[in-house]
């Protein structure tokens, strides 16, 4: 069984981005949040994950969020997917890496 969990800080980013998108256009943030949640739930069914070379030894995977400039950063342990970050493609690269030390 593959389980997906979302780190508290990652969830906070999901909701913060959704709020920003809702400020841009009513309902857009809700669409973003639905897509992000669906992408997280789909992680166990994805056939391809990009492994981040800098963190290959830690099993860090990156999954693009289709249609949005974000990527889900996850770690796979014991057949469970742990989303540790929602990372914007162009802002603050690597700002989530401190979460790997936990």
ZIBEL-V611520 format. One record per backbone hydrogen bond with DSSP energy under -1.0 kcal/mol. CO is the residue of the C=O (numbers start at 0). NH is the residue of the N-H. Records with the same first field share a line. If there is no record, write none. Layout:
CO = NH ; NH
This chain:
2 = 80
4 = 82
6 = 10
7 = 11
8 = 12
9 = 13
10 = 14
11 = 15
12 = 16
13 = 17
14 = 18
15 = 19
16 = 20
17 = 21
18 = 22
19 = 23
20 = 24
24 = 27
26 = 30
27 = 31
28 = 32
29 = 33
30 = 34
31 = 35
32 = 36
33 = 37
34 = 38
35 = 39
36 = 40
37 = 41
39 = 42
41 = 44 ; 45
49 = 61
51 = 54
52 = 55
54 = 57 ; 59
55 = 58
58 = 75
59 = 51
60 = 73
61 = 49
62 = 71
64 = 67
67 = 69
68 = 88
69 = 64
70 = 86
71 = 62
72 = 83 ; 84
73 = 60
74 = 81
76 = 79
79 = 76
80 = 4
81 = 74
82 = 6
84 = 72
86 = 70
91 = 94
93 = 96
95 = 98
96 = 99
97 = 100
